[in-house]
Each structure stands twice: as C-alpha cells, then as structure tokens.
Amino acid sequence: MEKYQIKLYSPVQVECEMPYEPPWMLGEDYRRLTHSEKVLCRDAVSKGMRKNRLHYRRNDSIQRKMLSAVPDAEIRNGRLTAVLTCSCIEPLTAGEKKILTEWWEDQCRNGYGRELRLTRIRAKKFGRIWVNLWDDSDWNIISEELNFENISERGVTGYHQSF
C-alpha cells in the first residue's frame, strides 16, 4: 500500500530561564532564544514534541484517510520549525488540506501547543526551556509545497498557507 505524506510547518518560539534565576523560582524570569540559539536546541525540542501524543479525532474523510500525525522539529533554511508529518492512505483534497491546516493551527494554539508549553524540556546548553507553537505576530502555517529556498530574512513567519 502506497502512503502519502503531508508536512505542515510552523514557527517555534523557545524561551529559557535566565542563568541567575534560582531553581525554586520556577521560570518566572526567562528570555526568548534567537534563531541561531534555537537551532542548537533542535534535539531537545524534537524529543519534547514527540513525548506528547497527538491524535486527529474527527469523524470525517480526513480521519478515514490518515494513518498518523507525528509532530517534530526540523531545521529549515537555518531556522528551527515545528513540523507535523501526516501519513495518509490516499491524497487529501484541497478542502481536506485546508481543514487539516486549520485543525493543526488550533492544536498549536490550544490543545497540543498548551501541553507542549507545560512539558519540562532540558537543553544541554540552555538548561530548562519552554516551547511555544503559537505566536500572535505574523504567525502562519506553511506546507512543504512552498519552496523554502525563497524565504526571505523574515523567515517562515512571513508567508501564508500555500494550499
């Protein structure tokens, strides 16, 4: 049986504790990592994303076609991105892709993204880190069909859905 894959990419925000903060403060003082620092955390972010389970639970044609939806982290064009890799038994229609994208956006904002934010992740260089899949400014999901080579310095967040 042939499998079809769809990959949806979204920006990732990573924060770390300030080095002067004592452990009992529980991360009340933190800073956002730069793009080059986030790349160094790829393995830790990926492990944290795979630790949390994700299931597409809707009684529709997408659920009948989907075999798996696996969240992970990848480096694309020198930047850390979250990626949802969906394996399906047959290709999704344009409408189904749109519904899937909206579902992933909702998961980034609420369900899965909220669980990920609460997951304890340790990165060798930065200690305890927090991963956000939702950022209110210029946040968009893009599919793999978009050519990453053409992304400007603004990065992934400057592009809209490519379905």
Secondary structure, DSSP 4 states (H G I P E B T S, - for coil): ---EEEEEEEE-EEEEE-TTS-GGG-SSSEEEPPHHHHHHTHHHHHHHHHHS------SSHHHHHEEEEEEEEEEETTEEEEEEEEEESSPPPHHHHHHHHHHHHHHHHSHHHHHHHHS-EEETTTEEEEEES--SSS---EETTS-GGG--TT-GGG-----
